[in-house]
């Protein structure tokens, strides 16, 4: 039986140690390999880098980045690991995890319960959709931060600071007022997660609704011979940029601006 590659994330060192000891006790029946330990979500993302894990054992209440936010980041990876929440959370949250088919362990963790959770993952290893559903049930609204890698470091970009996303080759650029960040995510995934905040204006661009200051004629596009109809571009707040709107998306954009 192939060993499951595990990540343990908890801000309490004794809790991480207990999980390691329980995993050692179960090794004969359920072989595992702990590839990294972390004290919070940011620490976990930095230690993982581009490495792959099969299962993340994640505490919920942690400083800097909590377990729910981390779970959303993990679900965006390809392949996404299964997530087991390790928590002393209230029963309402536990019910949300149950309905979303994400497993959880209540502290203090029991060996039998941990074994059941790992067996479930071996039977059904694909868990990205369930992780996203559970995170949304407990903390609606999608991720609060996006992960960008730069020179081997993990940078976190607040979603509230993003003016627009633009797809370029295999990357997506997130533009804030200060600079651009490269994200290894798809535009379709970002659109699905942040539909309430961002509007598609082109096949390769999503713009933050509250970043739109107005619109104007895109004279360069309108003067092309094959363009009998006028084209439009959005004016953004706080940055001197214009974003072209495709003719296909213009009716939807126009309707939103008229509200």
C-alpha positions as CSV (number, residue, x, y, z in Angstrom):
1,X,0.0,0.0,0.0
2,X,1.4,3.4,-1.0
3,X,2.0,5.8,1.8
4,X,-0.2,8.9,1.9
5,X,1.8,12.1,1.9
6,X,0.5,14.3,4.7
7,X,0.8,17.9,5.7
8,X,0.0,18.8,9.4
9,X,-1.0,22.4,10.1
10,X,-1.7,23.5,13.7
11,X,-0.5,26.5,15.7
12,X,0.0,24.3,18.8
13,X,3.2,22.2,18.7
14,X,1.7,19.5,21.1
15,X,-1.2,19.1,18.8
16,X,1.0,18.5,15.8
17,X,3.1,16.0,17.9
18,X,0.0,14.1,19.0
19,X,-1.1,13.7,15.4
20,X,2.4,12.4,14.4
21,X,2.3,9.9,17.3
22,X,-1.2,8.7,16.2
23,X,0.0,8.3,12.6
24,X,3.0,6.3,13.8
25,X,0.6,4.0,15.7
26,X,-1.5,3.4,12.6
27,X,1.4,3.0,10.2
28,X,1.1,-0.8,10.0
29,X,-2.5,-0.6,8.7
30,X,-2.4,2.9,7.1
31,X,1.1,3.9,6.0
32,X,1.7,7.7,5.8
33,X,4.6,10.0,5.4
34,X,4.5,13.5,7.0
35,X,6.2,15.7,4.4
36,X,5.8,19.0,6.3
37,X,4.5,20.6,9.5
38,X,3.3,24.2,9.7
39,X,2.0,26.6,12.4
40,X,-0.5,28.4,10.3
41,X,-1.8,28.7,6.7
42,X,0.9,31.0,5.4
43,X,3.6,28.8,6.9
44,X,2.0,25.8,5.2
45,X,1.9,27.4,1.8
46,X,5.5,28.4,2.1
47,X,6.7,25.0,3.2
48,X,4.7,23.2,0.5
49,X,5.9,25.3,-2.4
50,X,5.1,23.4,-5.6
51,X,5.4,20.0,-3.8
52,X,2.5,17.5,-3.8
53,X,0.6,16.1,-0.8
54,X,-2.3,13.7,-0.6
55,X,-3.9,14.8,2.7
56,X,-3.8,18.0,4.8
57,X,-4.7,17.7,8.5
58,X,-5.7,21.3,9.2
59,X,-6.6,23.1,12.4
60,X,-9.3,25.8,11.9
61,X,-8.4,28.6,14.4
62,X,-4.9,29.8,13.7
63,X,-3.2,33.2,13.5
64,X,-2.3,35.0,10.2
65,X,-4.2,32.5,8.0
66,X,-6.9,30.2,9.4
67,X,-7.7,26.7,8.3
68,X,-10.7,27.7,6.2
69,X,-8.7,30.1,4.2
70,X,-5.9,27.6,3.8
71,X,-8.4,24.9,2.6
72,X,-9.6,27.2,-0.1
73,X,-6.0,27.7,-1.3
74,X,-5.4,23.9,-1.2
75,X,-8.5,23.2,-3.2
76,X,-7.2,25.5,-6.0
77,X,-4.1,23.3,-6.4
78,X,-3.9,20.6,-9.2
79,X,-4.1,18.0,-8.0
80,X,-5.9,19.2,-4.9
81,X,-5.2,17.3,-1.6
82,X,-8.0,16.0,0.6
83,X,-8.5,18.1,3.7
84,X,-9.3,16.8,7.2
85,X,-10.2,19.6,9.6
86,X,-8.9,19.1,13.1
87,X,-11.0,21.3,15.3
88,X,-12.8,22.1,18.6
89,X,-15.3,24.0,16.5
90,X,-19.0,24.2,17.5
91,X,-21.6,21.7,16.3
92,X,-23.0,24.0,13.6
93,X,-19.7,24.0,11.8
94,X,-19.3,20.3,12.2
95,X,-22.7,19.8,10.6
96,X,-21.6,22.0,7.6
97,X,-18.6,19.8,7.2
98,X,-20.8,16.7,7.3
99,X,-23.2,18.0,4.6
100,X,-20.2,19.0,2.4
101,X,-18.7,15.5,2.7
102,X,-15.4,16.9,4.2
103,X,-14.1,14.9,7.2
104,X,-13.3,16.4,10.5
105,X,-11.6,15.3,13.8
106,X,-12.7,16.8,17.1
107,X,-9.9,17.5,19.6
108,X,-8.6,15.5,21.4
109,X,-8.1,13.3,18.4
110,X,-8.7,9.6,18.8
111,X,-6.7,7.0,16.8
112,X,-9.9,5.2,15.6
113,X,-11.4,8.3,14.3
114,X,-8.2,9.4,12.5
115,X,-8.1,5.9,10.9
116,X,-11.7,6.2,9.7
117,X,-10.9,9.6,8.1
118,X,-7.8,8.2,6.3
119,X,-9.7,5.2,5.0
120,X,-12.4,7.4,3.6
121,X,-9.8,9.4,1.7
122,X,-8.3,6.2,0.3
123,X,-11.7,5.2,-1.0
124,X,-12.5,8.7,-2.5
125,X,-9.2,10.7,-3.0
126,X,-10.7,13.5,-5.1
127,X,-11.9,16.1,-2.6
128,X,-11.4,19.6,-4.1
129,X,-15.1,20.4,-4.7
130,X,-16.0,19.1,-1.2
131,X,-13.4,21.3,0.4
132,X,-14.6,24.4,-1.4
133,X,-18.2,23.6,-0.4
134,X,-17.3,23.1,3.2
135,X,-15.3,26.3,3.4
136,X,-18.1,28.3,1.8
137,X,-20.6,26.8,4.2
138,X,-18.6,28.0,7.2
139,X,-17.1,31.2,5.8
140,X,-19.0,32.4,2.7
141,X,-17.5,34.7,0.1
142,X,-14.5,32.8,-1.2
143,X,-10.9,33.3,-0.3
144,X,-9.8,36.6,1.2
145,X,-6.2,36.3,-0.2
146,X,-4.7,34.8,-3.3
147,X,-1.3,33.1,-3.5
148,X,1.5,34.3,-5.7
149,X,5.0,32.9,-5.8
150,X,8.0,35.2,-6.3
151,X,11.7,34.2,-6.1
152,X,10.7,31.1,-4.0
153,X,8.6,33.1,-1.6
154,X,4.9,33.0,-1.1
155,X,3.1,36.4,-1.4
156,X,-0.5,36.9,-0.4
157,X,-2.6,39.3,-2.4
158,X,-5.8,40.6,-0.7
159,X,-8.7,40.0,-3.1
160,X,-10.2,43.3,-2.0
161,X,-7.0,45.1,-3.5
162,X,-7.3,43.4,-7.0
163,X,-8.6,45.8,-9.7
164,X,-8.7,43.1,-12.4
165,X,-7.5,39.7,-13.5
166,X,-6.1,39.1,-16.9
167,X,-5.2,35.8,-18.5
168,X,-1.8,35.6,-20.2
169,X,-0.6,32.3,-21.6
170,X,-0.7,29.8,-18.7
171,X,-0.7,32.5,-16.0
172,X,-3.2,35.0,-14.7
173,X,-2.1,38.5,-13.7
174,X,-3.7,40.1,-10.7
175,X,-3.4,43.9,-10.9
176,X,-3.6,46.0,-7.8
177,X,-3.1,49.8,-7.5
178,X,0.6,49.2,-6.7
179,X,1.7,46.4,-9.0
180,X,1.0,43.1,-10.8
181,X,1.2,39.6,-9.4
182,X,1.3,36.2,-11.3
183,X,-1.2,33.6,-10.2
184,X,-1.1,29.9,-11.2
185,X,-4.9,29.8,-11.4
186,X,-7.5,29.7,-14.2
187,X,-9.6,32.7,-15.1
188,X,-12.7,30.5,-15.1
189,X,-12.0,29.3,-11.5
190,X,-11.6,32.9,-10.3
191,X,-14.8,33.9,-12.0
192,X,-16.7,31.1,-10.4
193,X,-15.3,31.9,-6.9
194,X,-15.6,35.7,-7.1
195,X,-18.7,36.2,-9.3
196,X,-20.2,38.7,-6.9
197,X,-17.1,40.9,-6.9
198,X,-15.7,40.6,-10.5
199,X,-17.3,41.0,-13.9
200,X,-16.1,39.4,-17.1
201,X,-15.5,42.1,-19.7
202,X,-13.5,40.0,-22.2
203,X,-12.6,36.4,-22.7
204,X,-9.3,37.1,-21.0
205,X,-10.3,39.7,-18.3
206,X,-12.3,40.0,-15.1
207,X,-12.6,43.5,-13.6
208,X,-13.6,44.4,-10.0
209,X,-17.1,46.0,-10.1
210,X,-16.1,48.6,-7.6
211,X,-12.9,49.5,-9.5
212,X,-14.9,50.8,-12.5
213,X,-15.0,54.6,-12.7
214,X,-16.7,54.8,-16.2
215,X,-16.3,54.0,-19.8
216,X,-15.3,55.7,-23.1
217,X,-15.1,54.9,-26.8
218,X,-12.2,52.7,-27.7
219,X,-11.3,54.6,-30.8
220,X,-8.5,52.3,-31.8
221,X,-10.7,49.3,-32.0
222,X,-13.6,51.1,-33.5
223,X,-11.6,52.3,-36.4
224,X,-10.7,48.8,-37.6
225,X,-12.2,48.0,-41.0
226,X,-14.0,44.9,-39.7
227,X,-15.5,46.8,-36.8
228,X,-18.7,48.6,-38.0
229,X,-20.0,49.1,-34.5
230,X,-18.3,51.3,-31.8
231,X,-16.1,49.6,-29.2
232,X,-15.8,50.6,-25.6
233,X,-13.2,50.6,-22.9
234,X,-13.6,50.8,-19.1
235,X,-11.9,53.6,-17.1
236,X,-10.5,52.3,-13.8
237,X,-10.3,54.1,-10.4
238,X,-6.8,55.1,-9.2
239,X,-4.8,53.8,-12.2
240,X,-4.3,55.3,-15.6
241,X,-5.4,52.3,-17.6
242,X,-8.2,51.5,-20.0
243,X,-9.6,47.9,-20.4
244,X,-11.3,47.0,-23.7
245,X,-14.7,45.4,-23.5
246,X,-15.6,42.8,-26.0
247,X,-18.7,43.2,-28.1
248,X,-20.0,40.0,-26.7
249,X,-19.7,41.2,-23.1
250,X,-20.7,44.8,-23.7
251,X,-24.5,44.3,-23.1
252,X,-23.9,42.8,-19.7
253,X,-21.3,45.4,-18.7
254,X,-23.6,48.2,-19.9
255,X,-26.5,46.8,-17.9
256,X,-24.3,46.7,-14.8
257,X,-23.1,50.2,-15.2
258,X,-26.7,51.5,-15.6
259,X,-27.7,50.1,-12.2
